[in-house]
Amino acid sequence: MRRGIDHLVLCVNDLDAARQAYGRLGFTTTPPALHPFGTGNSLVQLQGNFLELLSVAEPGKIPPTAPGQFSFGAFNRDFLARRQGMSMLVFQSDDARRDQREFAANDLETYAPFDFSRRATLPDGSAVTVAFSLAFVTDPRMPEAAFFVCQQHAPEYFWKPDYQRHPNGAIAVSEVVMVADDPAAFAGFFQKLQGPEGALQVATALGRVTLLDRRRFAARFPDMPVPRAPDTPHFAGYRVTVADLARTEALLRQAALPVRREAGSLRIAPADAFGVVLEFAEKGV
């Protein structure tokens, strides 16, 4: 089963600073929210997927890792102790428990499904409860990257047009870029996660995942090294499709942001985008 990209977990030390920075990039961000397990977030809702800016808010509430249980808070806390950046890739799900059973049947390293709810603020200022079920997958060869599916139980409260409109014309996350010394070695992992297609580029129901070795990453994104990048496979960048690249460029340059135009796209370097390359491109590029 192909599972579309649901959202990216982008770990930041200072959530308020990240919200301000993403605002300057032309994104609309949701009001900050707290998780019951010690983390806090603000979202960039797009058309069908989103970005999650995540920080540690209440360290004392983070549950420890236990056998058969994945601690979202502990994983991201430990990630932030090393660096800022993209820590997790999340896929869409309409039944997290079914997906967890499928992952286990495919011999992936998975964990008990996890259910939680939190309060969310709507554009009119009212508060509602949103709820989710998650099923996690990890691979010991990728300690700096984790994957999970996300099933929403109240999508009518989650998705709001006011939050999905962005001055930069952003539409959706269309690509996630990973770096690995031997991308082909992970073809089997992604085949089990996404279906029979894999290797260097993995198509999902919404967007794609591209695995590049360090040389190919440097060739595609020259002079854009990921700060404190680990030796193990890691998420290094993502692409957002926009309606009008010229409009996006005008907004970024008016904000005096360090943007580079390369091969039909606009790029913000990891040093200026909290540890990952942020690429803007029109659909079809």
Residue, then its C-alpha position, 0 to 999 in steps of 0.5 A: m500500500r502506498r501511503g502519502i506524505d502526511h507531515l514532516v517533524l521539524c525539530v527546533n530549539d525555540l518554537d517562537a523563533a521558528r514560527q517567526a522565521y517561517g512567517r518571514l518565509g511566507f508561511t501561515t503558522t497555527p497557534p502553538a499547542l501542547h502535547p500531553f507527552g512534553t512536546g509543543n508544536s505549531l503547524v504549517q497546514l498545506q493542501g493534504n499535508f503539513l509541516e510540524l515545527l516541534s520543540v520540547a516544552e515540558p521535559g518532565k512529562i516526556p515518558p521514557t522508552a520502554p520495550g515495545q513502546f516508542s516515546f515520541g517525546a524522548f526521540n525528539r528530545d534526544f534528537l534536539a540534544r544533537r542538532q536541529g533538523m528534520s527528525m521524522l517522516v510521517f505518512q497518511s493513514d486511515d487505520a493506524r492499527r491495520d498499518q501496524r499489523e502490516f508493518a509487523a507482518n513485513d518484519l519491520e521494527t514496529y511498536a504498539p499503536f499510540d493514541f492521543s488527543r490535544r487542544a487546538t485553536l481554530p482561526d476564530g479563537s475557539a478551542v477544540t479537541v483533535a485526536f490521533s492514532l500513530a504507528f511507528v517504524t524504526d530501523p537500527r541502521m537509521p538511528e537519526a530518522a524515524f517513521f510513522v503513520c498518522q490517523q486523524h480522528a477529527p479531521e473536520y477540526f484539524w484542517k482549516p482553510d484560513y491556515q492553508r492559505h500562505p503568502n508564498g503560495a505554498i501548496a504541498v510538500s512534494e518531496v523529502v530528501m534523505v542522505a545515505d552512504d548506500p541508498a540502494a541498501f534501504a530499498g528493501f526497507f522502503q518496499k516494505l513501508q510503501g510497496p514494491e517500488g523503491a531504491l533511490q526514489v520512492a513514490t508515495a500517494l502524495g509526494r516522493v522520498t529521494l535517497l541520495d549519497r553524499r556526492r549526489f546531495a552535494a551536486r544537487f544542493p551545492d554549498m548547502p551542507v547540513p550542520r552537524a550532519p550524522d554519519t548515518p542516514h538522515f533527512a536533509g531537505y524537503r521541497v514545497t510546491v508553490a503556485d507561482l515561483a516568481r511570486t514566491e521569489a519576490l516575497l522572499r527577496q522583499a524580506a531580505l532572506p538568503v534565497r538562491r535560485e537553482a534550476g527552476s527552484l528557490r532554496i534556503a540553506p540549512a543554516d537558515a532553515f533550522g538544519v534542512v534545505l528548504e526548496f520551493a518549486e512549481k508543480g512539475v519541476 
